[in-house]
């Protein structure tokens, strides 16, 4: 007998959504145990070749409360600057998590609808993550927004936006989620994504004059001299003891 599922059940506890495509998208191949190809490996692991897989776009029904979110978001965007079909590129439901891929020019409108619509109320942005996919032509840089609805019992979704490496611009959502301020600064610092409209897009981890963005895949590994910028390291017997 198939159990009855309510919309408030945690999606990760549900069976795989009936309409989800089982075939992932092959984005490339990784050689070796950790993707390194010039390490002089003599163990044989260097000969491993594994595909780089992305989850396929899901199709309705998604399962759990994810169908409700899609329905409410579609209604909330009616009459706005873009319809649901224009703003949302695809939806991925993988491992019990929902990611909505949004066209970057409509990011702010989608974020505002998710925050303000009474049926959605994703009232908190808990973080912004950057990702660099050098081989994903035209979509090399991604920004991922993690949203939480305290109002609706801790529901969580992600918004993902991409931009090409030669046009690293994504609209800032700080006007919708002020807590995204420092997170967008960190993503700019580490990946070089320009968040248009951010009130003060400056480095937050690296010095202001630091060249490059250290978490990009094309950033050199090693060979970068350490710069302390005037900091001092006290002798071991003078360092803080937590015991």
TIGUZA-80100 format. One line per field, with one value per residue (C-alpha): x, y, z; residue number from 0; chain; residue in three letters. Coordinates in Angstrom, 2 decimals. Layout:
<nodes>
X = c(X_...) $
Y = c(Y_...) $
Z = c(Z_...) $
nr = c(NUM_...) $
kette = c(A_...) $
rest = c(ala_...) $
</nodes>
This chain:
<nodes>
X = c(0.00_1.32_1.50_-0.41_1.99_1.13_2.65_4.52_6.54_10.23_11.00_14.18_12.00_9.85_10.43_11.98_9.54_7.58_8.46_12.16_14.40_16.76_19.47_22.02_23.66_27.28_29.24_32.73_35.25_37.71_41.00_42.80_41.69_41.31_41.28_45.02_46.74_50.35_51.28_53.59_51.28_52.72_49.90_47.69_44.98_46.05_44.50_41.02_38.51_35.15_32.32_31.34_27.58_24.96_21.45_18.84_16.01_13.04_9.52_6.26_5.23_8.34_7.09_6.70_6.10_8.15_5.10_3.41_6.44_6.48_2.72_2.85_5.91_4.25_1.20_3.34_5.16_1.96_1.80_5.44_8.42_8.66_6.49_7.50_8.55_10.75_12.35_12.86_15.21_14.72_14.12_16.34_15.21_18.11_18.82_15.77_16.76_15.19_17.24_15.52_17.75_16.86_17.76_20.10_18.17_15.11_16.91_15.77_12.13_12.12_13.83_11.30_8.38_9.79_10.19_6.95_4.29_2.25_2.22_6.01_7.62_11.25_12.24_15.95_18.93_21.38_24.27_25.59_27.96_30.10_31.04_33.40_32.82_35.54_34.21_30.56_30.79_28.74_27.83_31.24_30.36_27.44_26.04_23.84_21.46_20.29_16.84_14.98_11.33_11.02_7.37_6.56_8.25_11.83_11.29_14.49_15.25_18.12_18.25_21.08_22.16_24.93_26.93_29.67_33.29_33.58_30.54_30.77_27.70_24.77_22.23_22.70_19.88_21.00_17.95_15.74_17.91_20.22_21.96_23.39_25.74_28.86_28.10_28.07_31.30_32.93_31.70_33.14_36.40_36.81_35.30_35.25_31.48_30.35_27.08_25.52_23.81_25.69_26.21_29.94_31.39_34.90_37.11_36.28_38.93_41.86_43.75_42.33_45.31_45.32_45.47_42.96_40.23_41.56_38.69_38.50_39.67_42.24_43.89_47.45_47.93_50.97_53.82_52.09_54.31_52.64_52.09_51.49_50.89_52.53_51.02_53.20_53.17_53.97_56.30_54.60_54.70_52.83_50.03_46.53_45.96_42.47_43.06) $
Y = c(0.00_3.44_5.67_8.95_11.89_15.34_18.46_19.19_15.97_16.49_15.84_13.90_11.28_10.75_8.28_9.66_12.08_10.18_12.57_13.02_12.13_9.34_10.28_12.85_15.30_14.50_17.75_16.38_13.87_13.88_12.04_10.59_10.19_13.92_15.41_16.10_15.01_16.11_14.82_12.01_9.38_5.85_4.08_3.56_5.88_8.46_6.28_6.55_8.44_9.36_11.38_14.71_14.43_17.09_16.11_16.23_18.75_17.40_17.24_17.54_16.29_17.07_15.61_17.03_20.75_21.52_21.44_23.99_26.27_26.08_26.76_29.70_31.18_30.93_32.81_35.39_36.32_36.95_40.61_41.26_41.96_38.32_35.24_32.01_30.45_33.46_33.73_30.04_28.12_24.74_23.06_20.33_18.08_15.93_14.15_15.71_19.27_21.76_24.14_26.72_27.91_31.52_33.77_36.35_39.43_38.17_37.14_40.10_39.75_36.04_36.67_39.38_37.11_34.31_36.70_38.67_36.26_35.13_31.53_31.43_33.74_32.73_35.38_34.64_34.25_32.12_32.36_32.85_30.31_30.71_27.91_27.92_25.46_26.33_23.88_24.98_27.37_30.52_29.54_29.31_31.17_30.34_32.06_29.96_31.58_29.46_30.53_29.60_30.15_30.50_31.46_28.17_25.78_25.79_25.10_25.43_25.97_27.25_29.79_29.30_31.90_31.68_34.12_33.76_34.30_37.22_38.98_38.39_40.37_39.23_41.56_41.97_40.78_42.92_45.16_42.10_40.18_42.61_39.66_38.74_41.75_40.06_36.79_38.53_40.29_36.95_35.47_38.47_38.13_34.41_34.08_37.56_37.79_41.42_41.90_44.92_47.25_46.02_48.97_48.31_45.46_45.22_42.34_40.76_38.04_39.01_42.34_45.04_44.84_41.04_39.90_37.32_35.35_32.35_29.85_29.92_26.71_28.62_30.19_28.83_26.16_27.06_29.30_32.35_34.08_34.58_38.22_39.09_42.80_43.79_41.04_39.33_35.79_35.58_32.90_29.59_30.25_33.54_32.26_31.81_28.51_27.02_24.09) $
Z = c(0.00_-0.91_2.18_2.21_2.05_3.32_1.86_5.08_5.07_4.65_0.98_1.82_3.52_0.45_-2.37_-5.54_-7.21_-9.91_-12.73_-12.02_-14.93_-13.85_-16.35_-15.17_-17.54_-18.45_-18.16_-18.73_-17.40_-14.52_-14.78_-11.79_-8.19_-7.48_-10.96_-11.04_-14.23_-13.76_-10.32_-11.44_-9.96_-10.05_-8.17_-11.20_-9.91_-12.47_-15.14_-13.67_-15.78_-14.21_-15.75_-14.20_-13.73_-13.04_-11.89_-14.64_-14.59_-12.66_-14.07_-12.19_-9.74_-7.70_-4.42_-0.93_-0.65_-3.75_-6.02_-3.76_-3.99_-7.79_-7.99_-5.59_-7.30_-10.71_-9.39_-7.56_-10.79_-12.76_-13.76_-12.92_-15.13_-16.20_-16.17_-14.47_-17.78_-18.57_-15.13_-14.26_-16.54_-14.86_-11.51_-10.11_-7.27_-6.16_-2.88_-1.27_-2.15_-4.57_-6.72_-8.92_-11.77_-12.54_-15.47_-13.96_-15.16_-13.26_-10.06_-7.95_-9.04_-8.16_-4.82_-3.95_-4.85_-2.70_0.22_-0.02_-1.22_1.82_0.59_0.21_2.78_2.34_4.81_5.23_2.92_4.89_2.46_-1.06_-2.61_-5.71_-8.12_-11.10_-13.95_-16.51_-19.13_-18.94_-21.90_-21.40_-17.81_-16.20_-12.99_-10.72_-7.62_-5.35_-2.84_0.09_1.29_4.46_5.39_9.14_8.69_6.96_9.33_8.08_4.39_2.37_-1.31_-3.42_-6.21_-8.70_-11.25_-13.83_-15.93_-18.53_-17.58_-19.99_-18.48_-14.74_-13.73_-11.56_-9.90_-6.16_-3.89_-0.94_-1.48_-0.88_1.60_3.45_5.13_1.73_1.88_3.23_1.44_-1.94_-1.03_-0.24_-3.53_-5.38_-3.46_-4.13_-7.64_-9.20_-9.76_-9.92_-8.03_-9.70_-7.25_-4.18_-1.82_-1.18_-3.22_-1.77_-0.73_2.61_3.09_0.87_0.96_-1.30_-3.66_-3.95_-7.60_-8.76_-7.04_-5.10_-5.43_-9.21_-10.86_-12.91_-9.85_-9.43_-6.77_-4.69_-5.62_-4.11_-1.51_1.87_2.72_6.36_5.79_9.06_11.24_13.84_15.20_18.93_20.33_21.21_24.96_24.48_22.23_23.58_25.38_25.17_27.51) $
nr = c(0_1_2_3_4_5_6_7_8_9_10_11_12_13_14_15_16_17_18_19_20_21_22_23_24_25_26_27_28_29_30_31_32_33_34_35_36_37_38_39_40_41_42_43_44_45_46_47_48_49_50_51_52_53_54_55_56_57_58_59_60_61_62_63_64_65_66_67_68_69_70_71_72_73_74_75_76_77_78_79_80_81_82_83_84_85_86_87_88_89_90_91_92_93_94_95_96_97_98_99_100_101_102_103_104_105_106_107_108_109_110_111_112_113_114_115_116_117_118_119_120_121_122_123_124_125_126_127_128_129_130_131_132_133_134_135_136_137_138_139_140_141_142_143_144_145_146_147_148_149_150_151_152_153_154_155_156_157_158_159_160_161_162_163_164_165_166_167_168_169_170_171_172_173_174_175_176_177_178_179_180_181_182_183_184_185_186_187_188_189_190_191_192_193_194_195_196_197_198_199_200_201_202_203_204_205_206_207_208_209_210_211_212_213_214_215_216_217_218_219_220_221_222_223_224_225_226_227_228_229_230_231_232_233_234_235_236_237_238_239_240_241_242) $
kette = c(A_A_A_A_A_A_A_A_A_A_A_A_A_A_A_A_A_A_A_A_A_A_A_A_A_A_A_A_A_A_A_A_A_A_A_A_A_A_A_A_A_A_A_A_A_A_A_A_A_A_A_A_A_A_A_A_A_A_A_A_A_A_A_A_A_A_A_A_A_A_A_A_A_A_A_A_A_A_A_A_A_A_A_A_A_A_A_A_A_A_A_A_A_A_A_A_A_A_A_A_A_A_A_A_A_A_A_A_A_A_A_A_A_A_A_A_A_A_A_A_A_A_A_A_A_A_A_A_A_A_A_A_A_A_A_A_A_A_A_A_A_A_A_A_A_A_A_A_A_A_A_A_A_A_A_A_A_A_A_A_A_A_A_A_A_A_A_A_A_A_A_A_A_A_A_A_A_A_A_A_A_A_A_A_A_A_A_A_A_A_A_A_A_A_A_A_A_A_A_A_A_A_A_A_A_A_A_A_A_A_A_A_A_A_A_A_A_A_A_A_A_A_A_A_A_A_A_A_A_A_A_A_A_A_A_A_A_A_A_A_A_A_A) $
rest = c(unk_unk_unk_unk_unk_unk_unk_unk_unk_unk_unk_unk_unk_unk_unk_unk_unk_unk_unk_unk_unk_unk_unk_unk_unk_unk_unk_unk_unk_unk_unk_unk_unk_unk_unk_unk_unk_unk_unk_unk_unk_unk_unk_unk_unk_unk_unk_unk_unk_unk_unk_unk_unk_unk_unk_unk_unk_unk_unk_unk_unk_unk_unk_unk_unk_unk_unk_unk_unk_unk_unk_unk_unk_unk_unk_unk_unk_unk_unk_unk_unk_unk_unk_unk_unk_unk_unk_unk_unk_unk_unk_unk_unk_unk_unk_unk_unk_unk_unk_unk_unk_unk_unk_unk_unk_unk_unk_unk_unk_unk_unk_unk_unk_unk_unk_unk_unk_unk_unk_unk_unk_unk_unk_unk_unk_unk_unk_unk_unk_unk_unk_unk_unk_unk_unk_unk_unk_unk_unk_unk_unk_unk_unk_unk_unk_unk_unk_unk_unk_unk_unk_unk_unk_unk_unk_unk_unk_unk_unk_unk_unk_unk_unk_unk_unk_unk_unk_unk_unk_unk_unk_unk_unk_unk_unk_unk_unk_unk_unk_unk_unk_unk_unk_unk_unk_unk_unk_unk_unk_unk_unk_unk_unk_unk_unk_unk_unk_unk_unk_unk_unk_unk_unk_unk_unk_unk_unk_unk_unk_unk_unk_unk_unk_unk_unk_unk_unk_unk_unk_unk_unk_unk_unk_unk_unk_unk_unk_unk_unk_unk_unk_unk_unk_unk_unk_unk_unk_unk_unk_unk_unk_unk_unk) $
</nodes>
